[in-house]
Amino acid sequence: MAEGIEYATDLPHTISFAITYRNRINSFNELPEDKRPPRDLWDKPYKLKLFLDEVFDNKSSSTKYVDYDPSEVE
């Protein structure tokens, strides 16, 4: 980098944003495929946090069951 620039935050905003955004994408790609957030959530922090909280919640099981009455099945 240029002299006097030690961190990406020292760069102009657009360049700094592009570098940090790329780092975020790279970190998503390091996750297992079933835990990666969908692309439409990448730039929506609140929805992304909800998604990641749900995916990495160890208390809930990943299998969801639906109750049904066998007499209703054709």
PDB file with SEQRES, HELIX, SHEET and CRYST1 records, atoms N, CA, C and O in Angstrom:
SEQRES   1 A   74  MET ALA GLU GLY ILE GLU TYR ALA THR ASP LEU PRO HIS          
SEQRES   2 A   74  THR ILE SER PHE ALA ILE THR TYR ARG ASN ARG ILE ASN          
SEQRES   3 A   74  SER PHE ASN GLU LEU PRO GLU ASP LYS ARG PRO PRO ARG          
SEQRES   4 A   74  ASP LEU TRP ASP LYS PRO TYR LYS LEU LYS LEU PHE LEU          
SEQRES   5 A   74  ASP GLU VAL PHE ASP ASN LYS SER SER SER THR LYS TYR          
SEQRES   6 A   74  VAL ASP TYR ASP PRO SER GLU VAL GLU                          
HELIX    1 AA1 ALA A    8  ASP A   10  5                                   3    
HELIX    2 AA2 HIS A   13  ASN A   29  1                                  17    
HELIX    3 AA3 GLU A   33  LYS A   35  5                                   3    
HELIX    4 AA4 ARG A   39  LEU A   41  5                                   3    
HELIX    5 AA5 PRO A   45  VAL A   55  1                                  11    
HELIX    6 AA6 PRO A   70  GLU A   72  5                                   3    
CRYST1    1.000    1.000    1.000  90.00  90.00  90.00 P 1           1          
ATOM      1  N   MET A   1       0.835  -1.179   0.000  1.00  0.00           N  
ATOM      2  CA  MET A   1       0.000   0.000   0.000  1.00  0.00           C  
ATOM      3  C   MET A   1       0.880   1.244   0.000  1.00  0.00           C  
ATOM      4  O   MET A   1       2.095   1.184   0.192  1.00  0.00           O  
ATOM      5  N   ALA A   2       0.232   2.336  -0.217  1.00  0.00           N  
ATOM      6  CA  ALA A   2       0.961   3.598  -0.266  1.00  0.00           C  
ATOM      7  C   ALA A   2       1.491   3.961   1.118  1.00  0.00           C  
ATOM      8  O   ALA A   2       1.000   3.472   2.135  1.00  0.00           O  
ATOM      9  N   GLU A   3       2.488   4.817   1.136  1.00  0.00           N  
ATOM     10  CA  GLU A   3       3.088   5.241   2.392  1.00  0.00           C  
ATOM     11  C   GLU A   3       2.051   5.962   3.252  1.00  0.00           C  
ATOM     12  O   GLU A   3       1.306   6.809   2.759  1.00  0.00           O  
ATOM     13  N   GLY A   4       2.009   5.621   4.528  1.00  0.00           N  
ATOM     14  CA  GLY A   4       1.068   6.261   5.445  1.00  0.00           C  
ATOM     15  C   GLY A   4      -0.270   5.543   5.547  1.00  0.00           C  
ATOM     16  O   GLY A   4      -1.112   5.910   6.367  1.00  0.00           O  
ATOM     17  N   ILE A   5      -0.470   4.529   4.725  1.00  0.00           N  
ATOM     18  CA  ILE A   5      -1.717   3.769   4.768  1.00  0.00           C  
ATOM     19  C   ILE A   5      -1.407   2.386   5.329  1.00  0.00           C  
ATOM     20  O   ILE A   5      -0.725   1.580   4.695  1.00  0.00           O  
ATOM     21  N   GLU A   6      -1.921   2.129   6.527  1.00  0.00           N  
ATOM     22  CA  GLU A   6      -1.652   0.851   7.170  1.00  0.00           C  
ATOM     23  C   GLU A   6      -2.858  -0.078   7.122  1.00  0.00           C  
ATOM     24  O   GLU A   6      -2.693  -1.297   7.069  1.00  0.00           O  
ATOM     25  N   TYR A   7      -4.057   0.472   7.140  1.00  0.00           N  
ATOM     26  CA  TYR A   7      -5.274  -0.330   7.206  1.00  0.00           C  
ATOM     27  C   TYR A   7      -6.217   0.051   6.070  1.00  0.00           C  
ATOM     28  O   TYR A   7      -6.105   1.129   5.488  1.00  0.00           O  
ATOM     29  N   ALA A   8      -7.144  -0.847   5.766  1.00  0.00           N  
ATOM     30  CA  ALA A   8      -8.125  -0.566   4.714  1.00  0.00           C  
ATOM     31  C   ALA A   8      -8.981   0.644   5.074  1.00  0.00           C  
ATOM     32  O   ALA A   8      -9.472   1.340   4.185  1.00  0.00           O  
ATOM     33  N   THR A   9      -9.164   0.900   6.371  1.00  0.00           N  
ATOM     34  CA  THR A   9      -9.983   2.049   6.789  1.00  0.00           C  
ATOM     35  C   THR A   9      -9.286   3.380   6.520  1.00  0.00           C  
ATOM     36  O   THR A   9      -9.926   4.430   6.578  1.00  0.00           O  
ATOM     37  N   ASP A  10      -7.996   3.354   6.230  1.00  0.00           N  
ATOM     38  CA  ASP A  10      -7.274   4.581   5.886  1.00  0.00           C  
ATOM     39  C   ASP A  10      -7.456   4.957   4.421  1.00  0.00           C  
ATOM     40  O   ASP A  10      -7.063   6.048   4.008  1.00  0.00           O  
ATOM     41  N   LEU A  11      -8.036   4.079   3.650  1.00  0.00           N  
ATOM     42  CA  LEU A  11      -8.252   4.317   2.222  1.00  0.00           C  
ATOM     43  C   LEU A  11      -9.528   5.126   2.007  1.00  0.00           C  
ATOM     44  O   LEU A  11     -10.325   5.263   2.936  1.00  0.00           O  
ATOM     45  N   PRO A  12      -9.744   5.669   0.799  1.00  0.00           N  
ATOM     46  CA  PRO A  12     -11.018   6.323   0.507  1.00  0.00           C  
ATOM     47  C   PRO A  12     -12.183   5.360   0.739  1.00  0.00           C  
ATOM     48  O   PRO A  12     -12.022   4.146   0.614  1.00  0.00           O  
ATOM     49  N   HIS A  13     -13.346   5.899   1.074  1.00  0.00           N  
ATOM     50  CA  HIS A  13     -14.492   5.098   1.478  1.00  0.00           C  
ATOM     51  C   HIS A  13     -14.849   4.005   0.472  1.00  0.00           C  
ATOM     52  O   HIS A  13     -15.054   2.860   0.874  1.00  0.00           O  
ATOM     53  N   THR A  14     -14.928   4.318  -0.807  1.00  0.00           N  
ATOM     54  CA  THR A  14     -15.351   3.309  -1.786  1.00  0.00           C  
ATOM     55  C   THR A  14     -14.369   2.150  -1.871  1.00  0.00           C  
ATOM     56  O   THR A  14     -14.781   0.997  -1.999  1.00  0.00           O  
ATOM     57  N   ILE A  15     -13.093   2.440  -1.803  1.00  0.00           N  
ATOM     58  CA  ILE A  15     -12.089   1.374  -1.858  1.00  0.00           C  
ATOM     59  C   ILE A  15     -12.140   0.558  -0.570  1.00  0.00           C  
ATOM     60  O   ILE A  15     -12.087  -0.671  -0.609  1.00  0.00           O  
ATOM     61  N   SER A  16     -12.243   1.239   0.569  1.00  0.00           N  
ATOM     62  CA  SER A  16     -12.349   0.553   1.853  1.00  0.00           C  
ATOM     63  C   SER A  16     -13.589  -0.336   1.896  1.00  0.00           C  
ATOM     64  O   SER A  16     -13.524  -1.469   2.373  1.00  0.00           O  
ATOM     65  N   PHE A  17     -14.710   0.169   1.402  1.00  0.00           N  
ATOM     66  CA  PHE A  17     -15.950  -0.602   1.384  1.00  0.00           C  
ATOM     67  C   PHE A  17     -15.797  -1.846   0.513  1.00  0.00           C  
ATOM     68  O   PHE A  17     -16.227  -2.932   0.902  1.00  0.00           O  
ATOM     69  N   ALA A  18     -15.190  -1.695  -0.657  1.00  0.00           N  
ATOM     70  CA  ALA A  18     -15.013  -2.828  -1.570  1.00  0.00           C  
ATOM     71  C   ALA A  18     -14.139  -3.914  -0.933  1.00  0.00           C  
ATOM     72  O   ALA A  18     -14.429  -5.102  -1.074  1.00  0.00           O  
ATOM     73  N   ILE A  19     -13.095  -3.519  -0.249  1.00  0.00           N  
ATOM     74  CA  ILE A  19     -12.198  -4.495   0.385  1.00  0.00           C  
ATOM     75  C   ILE A  19     -12.905  -5.205   1.530  1.00  0.00           C  
ATOM     76  O   ILE A  19     -12.832  -6.430   1.627  1.00  0.00           O  
ATOM     77  N   THR A  20     -13.584  -4.469   2.398  1.00  0.00           N  
ATOM     78  CA  THR A  20     -14.257  -5.108   3.536  1.00  0.00           C  
ATOM     79  C   THR A  20     -15.422  -5.959   3.075  1.00  0.00           C  
ATOM     80  O   THR A  20     -15.691  -7.002   3.672  1.00  0.00           O  
ATOM     81  N   TYR A  21     -16.129  -5.542   2.016  1.00  0.00           N  
ATOM     82  CA  TYR A  21     -17.232  -6.342   1.477  1.00  0.00           C  
ATOM     83  C   TYR A  21     -16.705  -7.652   0.905  1.00  0.00           C  
ATOM     84  O   TYR A  21     -17.312  -8.705   1.098  1.00  0.00           O  
ATOM     85  N   ARG A  22     -15.590  -7.589   0.209  1.00  0.00           N  
ATOM     86  CA  ARG A  22     -14.983  -8.801  -0.352  1.00  0.00           C  
ATOM     87  C   ARG A  22     -14.538  -9.753   0.762  1.00  0.00           C  
ATOM     88  O   ARG A  22     -14.688 -10.968   0.639  1.00  0.00           O  
ATOM     89  N   ASN A  23     -13.996  -9.205   1.837  1.00  0.00           N  
ATOM     90  CA  ASN A  23     -13.614 -10.045   2.973  1.00  0.00           C  
ATOM     91  C   ASN A  23     -14.834 -10.726   3.589  1.00  0.00           C  
ATOM     92  O   ASN A  23     -14.758 -11.882   4.005  1.00  0.00           O  
ATOM     93  N   ARG A  24     -15.957 -10.012   3.646  1.00  0.00           N  
ATOM     94  CA  ARG A  24     -17.185 -10.599   4.176  1.00  0.00           C  
ATOM     95  C   ARG A  24     -17.646 -11.751   3.293  1.00  0.00           C  
ATOM     96  O   ARG A  24     -18.019 -12.807   3.804  1.00  0.00           O  
ATOM     97  N   ILE A  25     -17.626 -11.564   1.981  1.00  0.00           N  
ATOM     98  CA  ILE A  25     -18.024 -12.619   1.050  1.00  0.00           C  
ATOM     99  C   ILE A  25     -17.105 -13.834   1.199  1.00  0.00           C  
ATOM    100  O   ILE A  25     -17.572 -14.973   1.217  1.00  0.00           O  
ATOM    101  N   ASN A  26     -15.814 -13.587   1.303  1.00  0.00           N  
ATOM    102  CA  ASN A  26     -14.871 -14.690   1.488  1.00  0.00           C  
ATOM    103  C   ASN A  26     -15.163 -15.464   2.768  1.00  0.00           C  
ATOM    104  O   ASN A  26     -15.046 -16.690   2.797  1.00  0.00           O  
ATOM    105  N   SER A  27     -15.539 -14.754   3.821  1.00  0.00           N  
ATOM    106  CA  SER A  27     -15.838 -15.448   5.077  1.00  0.00           C  
ATOM    107  C   SER A  27     -17.103 -16.299   4.943  1.00  0.00           C  
ATOM    108  O   SER A  27     -17.184 -17.375   5.535  1.00  0.00           O  
ATOM    109  N   PHE A  28     -18.093 -15.829   4.173  1.00  0.00           N  
ATOM    110  CA  PHE A  28     -19.295 -16.639   3.940  1.00  0.00           C  
ATOM    111  C   PHE A  28     -18.942 -17.904   3.163  1.00  0.00           C  
ATOM    112  O   PHE A  28     -19.491 -18.972   3.434  1.00  0.00           O  
ATOM    113  N   ASN A  29     -18.047 -17.791   2.216  1.00  0.00           N  
ATOM    114  CA  ASN A  29     -17.670 -18.939   1.395  1.00  0.00           C  
ATOM    115  C   ASN A  29     -16.857 -19.970   2.160  1.00  0.00           C  
ATOM    116  O   ASN A  29     -16.711 -21.100   1.695  1.00  0.00           O  
ATOM    117  N   GLU A  30     -16.325 -19.610   3.320  1.00  0.00           N  
ATOM    118  CA  GLU A  30     -15.604 -20.565   4.149  1.00  0.00           C  
ATOM    119  C   GLU A  30     -16.550 -21.437   4.981  1.00  0.00           C  
ATOM    120  O   GLU A  30     -16.139 -22.464   5.521  1.00  0.00           O  
ATOM    121  N   LEU A  31     -17.810 -21.027   5.081  1.00  0.00           N  
ATOM    122  CA  LEU A  31     -18.793 -21.803   5.832  1.00  0.00           C  
ATOM    123  C   LEU A  31     -19.209 -23.030   5.037  1.00  0.00           C  
ATOM    124  O   LEU A  31     -19.116 -23.028   3.810  1.00  0.00           O  
ATOM    125  N   PRO A  32     -19.673 -24.090   5.722  1.00  0.00           N  
ATOM    126  CA  PRO A  32     -20.237 -25.225   4.988  1.00  0.00           C  
ATOM    127  C   PRO A  32     -21.435 -24.752   4.169  1.00  0.00           C  
ATOM    128  O   PRO A  32     -22.130 -23.817   4.566  1.00  0.00           O  
ATOM    129  N   GLU A  33     -21.673 -25.377   3.057  1.00  0.00           N  
ATOM    130  CA  GLU A  33     -22.694 -24.899   2.125  1.00  0.00           C  
ATOM    131  C   GLU A  33     -24.080 -24.782   2.766  1.00  0.00           C  
ATOM    132  O   GLU A  33     -24.835 -23.865   2.442  1.00  0.00           O  
ATOM    133  N   ASP A  34     -24.418 -25.704   3.671  1.00  0.00           N  
ATOM    134  CA  ASP A  34     -25.743 -25.652   4.285  1.00  0.00           C  
ATOM    135  C   ASP A  34     -25.884 -24.530   5.315  1.00  0.00           C  
ATOM    136  O   ASP A  34     -26.994 -24.248   5.766  1.00  0.00           O  
ATOM    137  N   LYS A  35     -24.776 -23.888   5.692  1.00  0.00           N  
ATOM    138  CA  LYS A  35     -24.829 -22.797   6.660  1.00  0.00           C  
ATOM    139  C   LYS A  35     -24.549 -21.434   6.031  1.00  0.00           C  
ATOM    140  O   LYS A  35     -24.572 -20.420   6.728  1.00  0.00           O  
ATOM    141  N   ARG A  36     -24.290 -21.395   4.741  1.00  0.00           N  
ATOM    142  CA  ARG A  36     -24.019 -20.124   4.059  1.00  0.00           C  
ATOM    143  C   ARG A  36     -25.308 -19.321   3.895  1.00  0.00           C  
ATOM    144  O   ARG A  36     -26.348 -19.873   3.534  1.00  0.00           O  
ATOM    145  N   PRO A  37     -25.234 -18.030   4.158  1.00  0.00           N  
ATOM    146  CA  PRO A  37     -26.423 -17.210   3.946  1.00  0.00           C  
ATOM    147  C   PRO A  37     -26.695 -17.018   2.455  1.00  0.00           C  
ATOM    148  O   PRO A  37     -25.756 -16.967   1.660  1.00  0.00           O  
ATOM    149  N   PRO A  38     -27.958 -16.910   2.070  1.00  0.00           N  
ATOM    150  CA  PRO A  38     -28.275 -16.638   0.666  1.00  0.00           C  
ATOM    151  C   PRO A  38     -27.743 -15.259   0.261  1.00  0.00           C  
ATOM    152  O   PRO A  38     -27.616 -14.364   1.098  1.00  0.00           O  
ATOM    153  N   ARG A  39     -27.443 -15.103  -0.994  1.00  0.00           N  
ATOM    154  CA  ARG A  39     -26.851 -13.847  -1.479  1.00  0.00           C  
ATOM    155  C   ARG A  39     -27.721 -12.627  -1.221  1.00  0.00           C  
ATOM    156  O   ARG A  39     -27.202 -11.530  -1.015  1.00  0.00           O  
ATOM    157  N   ASP A  40     -29.033 -12.802  -1.231  1.00  0.00           N  
ATOM    158  CA  ASP A  40     -29.899 -11.631  -1.031  1.00  0.00           C  
ATOM    159  C   ASP A  40     -29.843 -11.101   0.402  1.00  0.00           C  
ATOM    160  O   ASP A  40     -30.383 -10.028   0.674  1.00  0.00           O  
ATOM    161  N   LEU A  41     -29.209 -11.819   1.319  1.00  0.00           N  
ATOM    162  CA  LEU A  41     -29.063 -11.345   2.698  1.00  0.00           C  
ATOM    163  C   LEU A  41     -27.707 -10.711   2.968  1.00  0.00           C  
ATOM    164  O   LEU A  41     -27.518 -10.121   4.032  1.00  0.00           O  
ATOM    165  N   TRP A  42     -26.772 -10.808   2.061  1.00  0.00           N  
ATOM    166  CA  TRP A  42     -25.415 -10.339   2.294  1.00  0.00           C  
ATOM    167  C   TRP A  42     -25.337  -8.864   2.677  1.00  0.00           C  
ATOM    168  O   TRP A  42     -24.484  -8.484   3.479  1.00  0.00           O  
ATOM    169  N   ASP A  43     -26.197  -8.041   2.128  1.00  0.00           N  
ATOM    170  CA  ASP A  43     -26.136  -6.611   2.434  1.00  0.00           C  
ATOM    171  C   ASP A  43     -27.330  -6.144   3.268  1.00  0.00           C  
ATOM    172  O   ASP A  43     -27.692  -4.968   3.237  1.00  0.00           O  
ATOM    173  N   LYS A  44     -27.939  -7.071   4.013  1.00  0.00           N  
ATOM    174  CA  LYS A  44     -29.040  -6.742   4.923  1.00  0.00           C  
ATOM    175  C   LYS A  44     -28.654  -7.237   6.318  1.00  0.00           C  
ATOM    176  O   LYS A  44     -29.010  -8.351   6.702  1.00  0.00           O  
ATOM    177  N   PRO A  45     -27.929  -6.413   7.076  1.00  0.00           N  
ATOM    178  CA  PRO A  45     -27.353  -6.864   8.352  1.00  0.00           C  
ATOM    179  C   PRO A  45     -28.359  -7.474   9.329  1.00  0.00           C  
ATOM    180  O   PRO A  45     -28.060  -8.492   9.954  1.00  0.00           O  
ATOM    181  N   TYR A  46     -29.531  -6.884   9.474  1.00  0.00           N  
ATOM    182  CA  TYR A  46     -30.501  -7.395  10.436  1.00  0.00           C  
ATOM    183  C   TYR A  46     -30.985  -8.787  10.035  1.00  0.00           C  
ATOM    184  O   TYR A  46     -31.018  -9.696  10.865  1.00  0.00           O  
ATOM    185  N   LYS A  47     -31.357  -8.956   8.773  1.00  0.00           N  
ATOM    186  CA  LYS A  47     -31.825 -10.260   8.300  1.00  0.00           C  
ATOM    187  C   LYS A  47     -30.692 -11.286   8.299  1.00  0.00           C  
ATOM    188  O   LYS A  47     -30.916 -12.464   8.579  1.00  0.00           O  
ATOM    189  N   LEU A  48     -29.493 -10.842   7.989  1.00  0.00           N  
ATOM    190  CA  LEU A  48     -28.329 -11.732   8.018  1.00  0.00           C  
ATOM    191  C   LEU A  48     -28.084 -12.242   9.438  1.00  0.00           C  
ATOM    192  O   LEU A  48     -27.813 -13.426   9.636  1.00  0.00           O  
ATOM    193  N   LYS A  49     -28.179 -11.350  10.424  1.00  0.00           N  
ATOM    194  CA  LYS A  49     -27.992 -11.762  11.815  1.00  0.00           C  
ATOM    195  C   LYS A  49     -29.054 -12.779  12.223  1.00  0.00           C  
ATOM    196  O   LYS A  49     -28.734 -13.769  12.880  1.00  0.00           O  
ATOM    197  N   LEU A  50     -30.307 -12.552  11.846  1.00  0.00           N  
ATOM    198  CA  LEU A  50     -31.370 -13.506  12.164  1.00  0.00           C  
ATOM    199  C   LEU A  50     -31.086 -14.864  11.537  1.00  0.00           C  
ATOM    200  O   LEU A  50     -31.254 -15.900  12.179  1.00  0.00           O  
ATOM    201  N   PHE A  51     -30.654 -14.852  10.275  1.00  0.00           N  
ATOM    202  CA  PHE A  51     -30.338 -16.103   9.576  1.00  0.00           C  
ATOM    203  C   PHE A  51     -29.213 -16.845  10.283  1.00  0.00           C  
ATOM    204  O   PHE A  51     -29.333 -18.040  10.553  1.00  0.00           O  
ATOM    205  N   LEU A  52     -28.126 -16.153  10.585  1.00  0.00           N  
ATOM    206  CA  LEU A  52     -26.977 -16.801  11.212  1.00  0.00           C  
ATOM    207  C   LEU A  52     -27.307 -17.276  12.629  1.00  0.00           C  
ATOM    208  O   LEU A  52     -26.833 -18.331  13.051  1.00  0.00           O  
ATOM    209  N   ASP A  53     -28.112 -16.512  13.361  1.00  0.00           N  
ATOM    210  CA  ASP A  53     -28.533 -16.958  14.693  1.00  0.00           C  
ATOM    211  C   ASP A  53     -29.326 -18.255  14.609  1.00  0.00           C  
ATOM    212  O   ASP A  53     -29.159 -19.150  15.437  1.00  0.00           O  
ATOM    213  N   GLU A  54     -30.183 -18.350  13.608  1.00  0.00           N  
ATOM    214  CA  GLU A  54     -30.990 -19.556  13.446  1.00  0.00           C  
ATOM    215  C   GLU A  54     -30.130 -20.745  13.018  1.00  0.00           C  
ATOM    216  O   GLU A  54     -30.303 -21.851  13.528  1.00  0.00           O  
ATOM    217  N   VAL A  55     -29.221 -20.524  12.099  1.00  0.00           N  
ATOM    218  CA  VAL A  55     -28.388 -21.606  11.568  1.00  0.00           C  
ATOM    219  C   VAL A  55     -27.430 -22.146  12.628  1.00  0.00           C  
ATOM    220  O   VAL A  55     -27.204 -23.353  12.710  1.00  0.00           O  
ATOM    221  N   PHE A  56     -26.872 -21.255  13.433  1.00  0.00           N  
ATOM    222  CA  PHE A  56     -25.878 -21.673  14.409  1.00  0.00           C  
ATOM    223  C   PHE A  56     -26.444 -21.855  15.812  1.00  0.00           C  
ATOM    224  O   PHE A  56     -25.679 -21.963  16.771  1.00  0.00           O  
ATOM    225  N   ASP A  57     -27.755 -21.891  15.951  1.00  0.00           N  
ATOM    226  CA  ASP A  57     -28.383 -22.137  17.238  1.00  0.00           C  
ATOM    227  C   ASP A  57     -28.262 -23.621  17.563  1.00  0.00           C  
ATOM    228  O   ASP A  57     -28.907 -24.454  16.927  1.00  0.00           O  
ATOM    229  N   ASN A  58     -27.450 -23.946  18.537  1.00  0.00           N  
ATOM    230  CA  ASN A  58     -27.204 -25.347  18.888  1.00  0.00           C  
ATOM    231  C   ASN A  58     -28.365 -25.974  19.642  1.00  0.00           C  
ATOM    232  O   ASN A  58     -28.463 -27.199  19.710  1.00  0.00           O  
ATOM    233  N   LYS A  59     -29.237 -25.166  20.202  1.00  0.00           N  
ATOM    234  CA  LYS A  59     -30.333 -25.690  20.991  1.00  0.00           C  
ATOM    235  C   LYS A  59     -31.439 -26.275  20.133  1.00  0.00           C  
ATOM    236  O   LYS A  59     -32.071 -27.258  20.517  1.00  0.00           O  
ATOM    237  N   SER A  60     -31.677 -25.676  18.972  1.00  0.00           N  
ATOM    238  CA  SER A  60     -32.754 -26.177  18.126  1.00  0.00           C  
ATOM    239  C   SER A  60     -32.229 -27.285  17.226  1.00  0.00           C  
ATOM    240  O   SER A  60     -31.066 -27.277  16.823  1.00  0.00           O  
ATOM    241  N   SER A  61     -33.084 -28.220  16.922  1.00  0.00           N  
ATOM    242  CA  SER A  61     -32.655 -29.299  16.029  1.00  0.00           C  
ATOM    243  C   SER A  61     -32.817 -28.843  14.588  1.00  0.00           C  
ATOM    244  O   SER A  61     -33.653 -27.991  14.285  1.00  0.00           O  
ATOM    245  N   SER A  62     -32.028 -29.403  13.723  1.00  0.00           N  
ATOM    246  CA  SER A  62     -32.102 -29.005  12.320  1.00  0.00           C  
ATOM    247  C   SER A  62     -33.251 -29.700  11.602  1.00  0.00           C  
ATOM    248  O   SER A  62     -33.627 -29.298  10.501  1.00  0.00           O  
ATOM    249  N   THR A  63     -33.813 -30.739  12.214  1.00  0.00           N  
ATOM    250  CA  THR A  63     -34.926 -31.452  11.602  1.00  0.00           C  
ATOM    251  C   THR A  63     -36.230 -30.916  12.163  1.00  0.00           C  
ATOM    252  O   THR A  63     -36.401 -30.802  13.377  1.00  0.00           O  
ATOM    253  N   LYS A  64     -37.143 -30.590  11.267  1.00  0.00           N  
ATOM    254  CA  LYS A  64     -38.440 -30.081  11.691  1.00  0.00           C  
ATOM    255  C   LYS A  64     -39.501 -31.096  11.304  1.00  0.00           C  
ATOM    256  O   LYS A  64     -39.488 -31.642  10.201  1.00  0.00           O  
ATOM    257  N   TYR A  65     -40.403 -31.337  12.213  1.00  0.00           N  
ATOM    258  CA  TYR A  65     -41.443 -32.330  11.998  1.00  0.00           C  
ATOM    259  C   TYR A  65     -42.789 -31.651  11.834  1.00  0.00           C  
ATOM    260  O   TYR A  65     -43.050 -30.597  12.414  1.00  0.00           O  
ATOM    261  N   VAL A  66     -43.638 -32.277  11.031  1.00  0.00           N  
ATOM    262  CA  VAL A  66     -44.986 -31.779  10.822  1.00  0.00           C  
ATOM    263  C   VAL A  66     -45.935 -32.874  11.293  1.00  0.00           C  
ATOM    264  O   VAL A  66     -45.845 -34.027  10.871  1.00  0.00           O  
ATOM    265  N   ASP A  67     -46.840 -32.485  12.170  1.00  0.00           N  
ATOM    266  CA  ASP A  67     -47.847 -33.448  12.622  1.00  0.00           C  
ATOM    267  C   ASP A  67     -48.932 -33.565  11.570  1.00  0.00           C  
ATOM    268  O   ASP A  67     -49.355 -32.565  10.989  1.00  0.00           O  
ATOM    269  N   TYR A  68     -49.380 -34.784  11.326  1.00  0.00           N  
ATOM    270  CA  TYR A  68     -50.461 -35.003  10.381  1.00  0.00           C  
ATOM    271  C   TYR A  68     -51.242 -36.245  10.788  1.00  0.00           C  
ATOM    272  O   TYR A  68     -50.767 -37.093  11.542  1.00  0.00           O  
ATOM    273  N   ASP A  69     -52.425 -36.314  10.274  1.00  0.00           N  
ATOM    274  CA  ASP A  69     -53.289 -37.456  10.538  1.00  0.00           C  
ATOM    275  C   ASP A  69     -53.201 -38.383   9.329  1.00  0.00           C  
ATOM    276  O   ASP A  69     -53.498 -37.951   8.215  1.00  0.00           O  
ATOM    277  N   PRO A  70     -52.803 -39.640   9.510  1.00  0.00           N  
ATOM    278  CA  PRO A  70     -52.659 -40.548   8.366  1.00  0.00           C  
ATOM    279  C   PRO A  70     -53.944 -40.704   7.555  1.00  0.00           C  
ATOM    280  O   PRO A  70     -53.883 -41.032   6.370  1.00  0.00           O  
ATOM    281  N   SER A  71     -55.088 -40.479   8.163  1.00  0.00           N  
ATOM    282  CA  SER A  71     -56.338 -40.610   7.410  1.00  0.00           C  
ATOM    283  C   SER A  71     -56.509 -39.463   6.409  1.00  0.00           C  
ATOM    284  O   SER A  71     -57.320 -39.556   5.488  1.00  0.00           O  
ATOM    285  N   GLU A  72     -55.735 -38.371   6.595  1.00  0.00           N  
ATOM    286  CA  GLU A  72     -55.838 -37.238   5.671  1.00  0.00           C  
ATOM    287  C   GLU A  72     -54.935 -37.426   4.444  1.00  0.00           C  
ATOM    288  O   GLU A  72     -55.052 -36.668   3.481  1.00  0.00           O  
ATOM    289  N   VAL A  73     -54.064 -38.390   4.461  1.00  0.00           N  
ATOM    290  CA  VAL A  73     -53.131 -38.615   3.363  1.00  0.00           C  
ATOM    291  C   VAL A  73     -53.825 -39.444   2.292  1.00  0.00           C  
ATOM    292  O   VAL A  73     -54.467 -40.452   2.589  1.00  0.00           O  
ATOM    293  N   GLU A  74     -53.692 -39.015   1.057  1.00  0.00           N  
ATOM    294  CA  GLU A  74     -54.331 -39.741  -0.057  1.00  0.00           C  
ATOM    295  C   GLU A  74     -53.518 -40.921  -0.495  1.00  0.00           C  
ATOM    296  O   GLU A  74     -53.912 -41.635  -1.417  1.00  0.00           O  
TER     297      GLU A  74                                                      
END                                                                             
